[in-house]
Structure formats: structure tokens, C-alpha cells
Amino acid sequence: MSDAPPEEQGEAGGDDLHRSPYDRKMLEALVCPQTHAPLRYDAERQELISRAAHLAYPIRGGIPVMLVDEARQLD
């Protein structure tokens, strides 16, 4: 169970990427594993976007999947 207050927990009581204070800190800590460039969060698609690598890393169950093999190639 999470130590975060209920208002900062996801629907099932766990952490997710929809909380702004935690999101911002986590996003600032994560970088593209290929280029080490910053990422942009796409809430609609639930992806972390690396413009430098032209890749979109999926977020599954609130957990970013930071594997190049799992990333979607951007046009």
C-alpha cells in the first residue's frame, strides 16, 4: 500500500502518473534511455515522448516502460 495520502493515490489506491506533484518530479528524473534527453508526458496516449530519439515510451499500469524495444517510433 502507498504511503501517499488518498487524494494523491490512483483509482486502485496505488501511485499513478495523474498526480501533478509526483508526476513532475518523476518526469524530471526520467530521461530517454537512448539519447539521455528530457521526456514530454502525453496524457492522452499515456506515453513519454522523446523528441530527440523520435520515440514514444508507453506507460502501462502507471509504470513507464523505458525500453527502446517497447517504444513506438514517431514520424
C-alpha positions as CSV (number, residue, x, y, z in Angstrom):
1,M,0.0,0.0,0.0
2,S,1.2,3.5,-0.8
3,D,2.2,6.0,1.9
4,A,0.8,8.8,-0.1
5,P,-2.4,10.5,1.1
6,P,-5.7,9.1,-0.5
7,E,-6.0,12.3,-2.7
8,E,-2.6,11.5,-4.2
9,Q,-3.3,7.9,-4.9
10,G,-4.7,6.4,-8.1
11,E,-8.1,4.7,-8.5
12,A,-7.0,1.4,-7.0
13,G,-5.1,3.2,-4.2
14,G,-1.7,2.9,-5.9
15,D,0.5,5.5,-7.4
16,D,-0.1,6.6,-11.0
17,L,1.0,9.3,-13.4
18,H,-2.0,11.5,-12.9
19,R,-0.8,13.3,-9.7
20,S,0.9,16.6,-10.6
21,P,3.5,17.0,-7.8
22,Y,4.8,13.4,-8.1
23,D,4.4,13.5,-11.9
24,R,6.6,16.5,-12.3
25,K,9.4,15.2,-10.1
26,M,9.3,11.7,-11.7
27,L,9.3,13.2,-15.2
28,E,12.2,15.4,-14.4
29,A,14.1,12.3,-13.1
30,L,13.4,10.2,-16.2
31,V,15.3,10.7,-19.4
32,C,15.3,8.9,-22.8
33,P,17.5,5.8,-22.3
34,Q,18.8,6.1,-25.9
35,T,19.7,9.9,-26.0
36,H,19.5,10.9,-22.3
37,A,17.3,13.8,-23.5
38,P,14.3,15.0,-21.4
39,L,10.9,13.4,-22.0
40,R,7.4,15.0,-22.5
41,Y,4.4,13.4,-21.0
42,D,1.4,12.7,-23.3
43,A,-1.5,12.2,-21.0
44,E,-4.0,11.3,-23.8
45,R,-1.8,8.4,-25.2
46,Q,-0.2,7.5,-21.8
47,E,3.3,7.8,-23.3
48,L,6.6,9.6,-22.5
49,I,7.8,11.2,-25.7
50,S,11.5,11.6,-26.6
51,R,11.7,14.2,-29.4
52,A,15.4,13.6,-29.7
53,A,15.1,9.9,-30.4
54,H,11.6,10.2,-32.2
55,L,10.3,7.5,-29.8
56,A,7.2,7.2,-27.5
57,Y,7.7,5.1,-24.4
58,P,4.4,3.5,-23.2
59,I,3.1,3.8,-19.7
60,R,1.4,0.6,-18.6
61,G,-0.5,0.4,-15.3
62,G,1.0,3.7,-14.3
63,I,4.6,2.4,-14.8
64,P,6.8,3.9,-17.6
65,V,8.3,1.2,-19.8
66,M,11.7,2.7,-20.6
67,L,12.8,0.0,-23.1
68,V,13.8,1.1,-26.6
69,D,12.4,-2.2,-27.9
70,E,9.0,-1.4,-26.4
71,A,8.9,2.2,-27.7
72,R,6.7,3.3,-30.6
73,Q,8.6,5.0,-33.5
74,L,7.4,8.6,-34.1
75,D,7.1,10.0,-37.6
